[in-house]
Amino acid sequence: MGALPQLRQCGSCIVCMRKTSVTQSRATRLAIIVSHPIQYYVPLYRRLARRDDLEVNVFFTWHGGRQPTEDHGFKSRFQWDIPLVDGYESEVVENTSGAPGTHRFFGLRNPTLLPRVLDWRPDIVHVTGYAWHSHLAAIRELSRRSIPVLFRGDSHLLDGPQRGLRWTAKRLALRRIFKWPAAFLYVGRANRAYYEAMGVPASRLHYCPHSIETDRFAAPSKELDLRAAAWRQELGIDDDRIVLLFAGKFEAKKRPLQLMQAVQRAADSRVVLVMVGDGEFSHEVKHFAGTEPGRFRVIPFQNQSQMPVVYRLGDLLILPSAYGETWGLAVNEAFACSRPALVSDRVGCSLDLIKPGLSGDIFQADNWNHFIEKLAALTLSRQHLKSLGLRAREISLTNGIAETEASLVRTIQDTIPSHPRAIHG
């Protein structure tokens, strides 16, 4: 009889152990807070949603991508022509801003964001960007409630010397704000250096690379190459010409007009610059192109389904941004299409993707003579560019969605010890 209490106690312990096992084996609930469906992130959400060790819900704080929306960079309303809200759970949180959008701090005001996220009962929350009212408030409140936050951004310090009272005030504020997240998902070397400058310790820094849907751009390459070759003929570009490609917004930070002027100065009769995009300088770009039609072509904004062909129009991608180019995912896309890139040293991905002499090159943003020198070295021949493009493609294959997924899951495992340890596709 004296053994009975011990038996009851052991039985109780077994029940407790079973309950603990069930708790630990259930899927971790991952909430994702992001402004809107971004074509680069959606493939990651779909992969995460297919995992049996995660339950994922995405909370959009601007819009759900189902209607055309004004883009302040392109200066027009458009809607991406590839599916962006299929394959994962999501919901749009009401935005009460008078001028909604990601172009200003109060463009994202979502009074019900925190209650809705908390009602979903997440184990961990992934937040993209802090520079909006709702996202900043969510990071603060979640940390106060001891719900771990994974913060993802891509800021860097490549835009030049940081000085003055405004920079000092910003640095002091961010040093305080950056104490809130449990972990930071840095996308590359420049982004990591930014967090380190803001006082984030190495123990909270986890590599989680920017990536694209590589397969959509890389294959079927032969068919896409044929379509691009036919398009070049329609544009009146002979096969022996070397085509430089600019694909993006015609806005100040990307310097489309300065690029055109530099190409004109280079005076290489083999070179044609194709400008693809739209934006505030559209009229000026078209006017400049009209002054020398043999050297320039202008193509209007192209939607996502057409971009694998657009990159194949060129032999070399040019990204000459002077500031604010936190990464430059066009480089990832061009690489997947076997096209090398020439970028300024203000482009965030330059330290990670560009291998000078192998996958492209880097020029000093404030030195257009340096750009012309680098361009001349890269455009020795189309065959030389093709060999660089093969190396670029190899780099792209190691920076796909699967790598980003694996990095994110490892960070969740490190942040929540009870998360299942297995990583699978």
Protein Blocks (a to p, Z undefined) as FASTA:
>chain_A
ZZmmmmmmmmmmmmmmmmmmmmmmpccddddddfbdcfklmmmmmmmmmpckbccddddf
kbgolaccddfklopacddfbdfkgoiacdddddfbfbgcjkbfklpccfklmmmmmmno
pabdcdehjkbfklmmmmmmmmmnopacddddfbdfknopcedjklmmmmmmmmmmmmmp
mbdcdfbfklmmmmmmnopafklgccddddddfklmmpcfklmmmmmmmmmmmnopafkb
ccddddddddfklommlmmmmmmmnopakbccddededjklmmmmmmmmmmmmlpccddd
ddfklmmmmmmmpmbdcdfbfbhplnopmlmmmmmnopacdddfkbfklmmmmcghkloc
cddfklmklmmmmmmmmmmpmklmmmmmmmmmmmmmmmcfklmmmmmmmmmmmmmmmlcf
bdcZZ
